Each structure stands twice: as structure tokens, then as C-alpha cells.
């Protein structure tokens, strides 16, 4: 048995140096996707990857007939495998799907994702060229309503992302994390796959462990994955509350992973709260909330609807901060949150 770290550069005998295209396993966490499942699978098959590609569905408990549709699709095709995911959690779905396959390359795809043309082929080429263990590209918003457009404008602004490469990046480079991901199987198996307990932030946490093991996570701006932004204020607030909650859980496990961009929301929101509180007695303190409102207006100035986009940014910051603080107060209670369908 080789003593090479799977998270380091490959040896001359592995799949990266073989001129043939490696087998690929596409893994999809599926739950309550009856209306979208067939379309999602069709979009993956449209990749026309030159090597062998199979699709593994980690299907959780659903109340809309998703299980029956997945079973029917799997029975009708040899390239599609349905795997039961009793917990319904996204990381568990990914892990059971990964374990059901054996291909050296694993591609994560979500139920509402739309891969750019040639995504799988290009990602495999980038894995080889960069010696990375995970490759990903741009998270491409595809809004269908005015509110979703405002969310897209907010999450592709510097104030909404803190400069995350998968939102705003234009140069190929090593990064801390990528959206979804195309993985070297040996590397993710070596670090234990996704953490089953992390309802959110499980991709970022896996990338922390991959990098700690000596691996490279690579951003390729020629790759992109389309997604639909949240469609209402309440769904947006819940999404970012959960992001903040589970970010605190990850930070307790990996304190060194904290990035400056992740401190922007709590600094801004807590500064506003403190400024408004103190400002009732000492007017100069109001400069902080005034500056924050000005920053929101500046960030949203070029959006389709500046006022709505500024409001979206405030909700993102406030919800994320509330989740972060609540989780920090509850401590390990973060693991008690229950995942709900989108």
C-alpha cells in the first residue's frame, strides 16, 4: 500500500496520469424534488462527458412522491442509482451516494443546480492540471422575479459576499472553499467525507479538512453552476440565520478557519445596535448606523432596484449575525437544529 497522502500531488500511476478519461460519479442530495428531479437529471446527462459517468441519488424522506419518481427513473436506466438516506440530511445524502459509487472523481450536484456546458469535462481537466483535490467555479444566480434579482444583486456585491471567490472571482487560484465541488475520491475518503451533523456549511468544513491534510482547493472561473435565489424575505432570512448558526458550529471545531470577510456582518450589525443604543444619550454614536446605511446604499447603487437590494443586504447581515450569536450562546446545541425542505 502506498504511503502517499491522497491530498497531495498524485503519483505517476494514478488516474491523473492515465490518458483515458476517468470514471465519474455524480452525487445528488434529493428531498421533495418531484417537480425538478427529471429536469435535474436531464441537465447532468447533457454534459456529454467523454468518459463513463453514473448518477447517484441520495434520496431522503419526501412527501411529494420524490421517492417513487427516483425509483422509476433508476429502474429505467443503468447509469442512475437510487440510495436511501433515512436522515434526510444533505451531508448524509452526499455520503451514502459517494459510498455507493467507486469512480475516482466525484461531482456534487444539487437538485436545483444547472451545470455550465462542459462543466464535468473541464473540471476533470482542471483537477489534473492543478493537482488539486477539489475544483469548483462560479455560483451563478438565475433570478426569475424582482425579489430574486435583488437577492442576486446583493449576493454578488462585495458587501454581500466579502469577496468570496465563488461569488466574485475572475482568476484561477487556490482558495479556501468553492461552490459544490468536483473531488478526488481518494482525498475526501482519506479525511472522512462530509460531516453528517452539519446541516449547513458542510462543504466549507470539508474543505478545511482537505486543506489541513495538504490538499489544494482550486477555483476555476470558467466553470459555473446556476441556482435560483430565495424567493421571499422569510426564506432569505431563514437561510442566512441557518448559515450563521452553522458557521458558529464550524468555528468551534476549527477556530483557525475564521476569515476577515466573515466578520463583516457581525461587526456591522452589532455596531449599528450599539450606535442606536448609545446614540439616544450621546449623538456622535449615531455615526455608526449612519455609516452602515451609507455602505448599504453604496453597495446597492448599481443594482436593478437599489432600495430593495439594500434591504436584502440588511436582512442577510442581520439574519446571519443573529444565527451566529444564537449558536455561540447555545454552544453545542447547534446540533439540535432540524433541516427543513427549501
N, C-alpha and C positions, 0 to 999 in steps of 0.2 A: 504494500500500500504506500502511495506517495505521501510525503510529509509536507507537501506544498500547501500553503494557506489558500483555500479556494477564493479568498477575497483579494488575492494579489494577482500579478500578471500570470497568464496561463502558460503551461508548459507547451513544448512543441508537439505533444501528442494528443492534445485535447481538440474539441470541436472547432475552436477558433482558427486552428491552422489547417483544418481539413477543407479542401476546395469545394466540397459539396455543401449545399445549404443544410444547416442543422434542422432537426425536427423542432417544432414549436408547439407548446401548449398554451392556448388562450384560456384564462380562468376568469369567470364572471360570477360575482355575488348577486344572486337573484332573489327578490322577495316582492310580492304584489306587483308584478310586471306583466300582467296578462295582456295589456294593451300595447306593450312595447317590445315584448320578448322576440317575436318573429322578426321584427324590423331590426332589432339589435344584432341578432344572429346573421341576418342577411348582410348587414353592413360589414361584419367581420369577414364573412366569406368573400366579399367584394375586394378584399385585399389582394387576391391573386398572388399569394406568396409562392415562390418557385419551389420551396421545399414542402415537406409534409407538415400539415397544421391540423390540430384537433382542438375542439372547444369543450371545456369542462364547466358545467353549470353547478355552482354550489347553491342549491335551492332551499330557502328557509320556509317556515310555516307561513302560508298565504291564505287570504280569504277571498281572493278574486279568481280562483281557478288556475293560477300560475303553475301549480304542480302538475295538473292534468295536461296543460299545453306543453310543458317541458318534457313530460314523459312521451307524449305523442311525437314531438319533434325528434327526441333521442331514438325512439323505436324506428323512425323512418330514415335514419341516416347513420352511417358508420363513423362519421367524423364528429359526432356530438354525443357527449356523455353527461348524464344527469347524476349528481351526487347529493345525497341528503344532508342538510345542515339543520339539525334539530334546534339549535340555539337561536337561529335567525340572525345572529350577529355577523356583521360584514367580515371581520378578520377570520372568524371560524369558517365562513363560507369560502374564503380565499384559501385557507389552509387545507380544507378537505378536498378542494378542487386541485390544488397543487399536488397533494399526496396521491391523488388518483391517477396522475399522469407520470411520465418519465422523460419527457423531452428535455434536452439541456438548456433550452431557452423558454422562459415563462413570460407571457404577456398578460398584464392585468387590464381588463376592460370592464367598465361599469355598465349597468343596464341602459342608461340614457346617453352613453358616450357615443361619439361619432369620430372614428379614426380618420385622419387625413389620408389621401391616396398614397399607397406605397409605404404606409407607416411601419408595418412589421418588417418589411424588407430593409428599409432604411435603418431601423433600429438595430437589426442584426448586424448590418454593416458597421454601424457606429460602435456597437459592443466590441467588435473585432478590432477596429481601428484605434479605439481609445483605451483598450484593455480595462474598461470599466466593468463593474458588476451590476450596475443599474443605469439605464438610459431612459430619459423622458424628454418631453418637449413642452410646447406652449399649451396652457389651458385656455381654449378659445371660446368665449361666451357667444351663444347664439340666441339672443332675446327674441321673443315673439310679441311682447306687449310693451307699452311705455314704461311701466314699472320695472320690468325685467331689463329694459335698456338702461334705466337709471342704475340698477344694480351692476350691470356690465360696465358702465362708465365709472362707477365708484371702485369696483374691484380691479380695474385696470389703470387706476391712478396711483401715484406714489404714496399718497396719504392713506389709500385703502389697502395697499399691499406691503408697504415698507420696502419696496424694491425687490420682492421675491422674483427670482429668475423665471420661474414658470409662468408668471403673470406678465412681466415686462421685458424679459431678457431678449437680447438680439445677437449675442455672441456665444459660440460653443465654448463651454468651460466646465471644470469641476465645480459642483455646488453642494449645498447641504441636503437638498431634497429636490425631487421632481414630482410632477403630477402623474398618478397611476404608476407607470414604470414597466420596463422590459428588463427582465432579470436573468442573470446567470444562475441556473438552478443550484449548482454546487455551492455557490456563495450563500444563498438565502437558506439552504438546508443547514449549512455549517453554523449559522447564527440562530437557528431555531424558528425560521419563518415569522409570520406576523404574531403579535401578542394577542391571544384570544380575548383578553379582558378589556382591550382598548376599543370602545365603540367608535370613537373619533381619534384622529391623529395617529392611527396605527401605521400609516405609510411613513410619516416623518420619523416615528420611533424606530421602525425597521432600518431606515437609512442611517440613523445614529449608530446602530449596532454594526451595520455593514462598514461604515467608515472607521469605527473603532477597531474593527478587525483588519484594517489595512486596505479596504476596498475603495474604489473611486465611484462616486455617483456623478453622472455626466449629463449636462443639459445640451440638447441639440435643437436649435431654434427652427430647423427645417421640419421638425416633427410637430404635429399639433393634434389636439383632441377637442372636439366640440362638446359643449354641455349647455344645458338650459339653466339660467339663473333662477333663484327662488322667485315665486310669483306674487307674494304678498308680504306686507310688513311683518305679520305674525310669524310666517315661515322663515323669513330672513332673521328675525330676532332669535327664534329658537335655534336656528342653525349656528349662529355665531355665539350664542350662550353655550351651546354644547362644545363648540371649538375651544372657547375659553376654559370651560370646565376640564376638558380632557388635556388641554395644554398644561394645566397645573399638575395633573396626574403625571404626565411625561416629565415635567421639570423636577418633580420629586424624585423620580427614578434616575434622571440624567441632568443634574443641575448645570453641568458644564455646557449643555446644548443651548442655553439661553442666548438669543441674538438681539442686537440693539433694536432691530425693526419690530420685534415682538413687544418691546416696552413702550412703543408709541401710543397705543390705545390707553393703557392704564395711566400713563403719565398725563395724557391729555384730559381724560375724563376725571381722574382724581384731582387734577389741578383746577378744572372747572368747578367741581363740587367745593373744593377748599376756597376758591376765589369768591364764589357766590356766598358762601357761609361767612367768611371774614369780611366780605365787601359790605355787608349790612352795617358794620361798625367802622370799617376802615376802607374808604372808597378806592384808594390806589390798588387794592387787591382785585378789583374788577377788571384790571388789565388782562388777567389770565383768561377768563372766559371770553373777553372781547377778542383777544388774540386767537383763541381757538375757533371762534365763529369766523374770523377773518381767514384762517387757514382752510376751513371747510369751503368757504366761498371761492378762495383762490384755486383749490384743487378741483372744484366743480365748474369752473368758469367756462371751459371749452366743451362741456357735456351737452347732450341734446336738451336736457331740462335741468339747468343749474340748481334751482331750488330743491327739486326732488332728489337730485343726486347728493346735494349737501345733507339732506335729511337722511338719506341712506347711509352715508358715511358716519353720521352721528349714531344711528342705530347699530351699525357694525361695531363701532368703538365701544358704545355703551353696553351692548349685549355681551361682547367678548370680555370686557372688563368685569361685568357682573358675574359671568360664569367663572372667570379666573379667581376672583376674590372669594366667591361662594365655595369653590372647590378647595381653595387654600385653607379656608376656615374649617371645612368638613374633614379635611385630611384624607385618609384612605377611604372615606365614604364616597369618594368619586366613583368607586367601582359599583355603586349601587344604582347608578342611572340605568334606565331601560331604553333600548333603542326602539324607535317607532318608525313606521314607514314614512317616506317622504310625502 
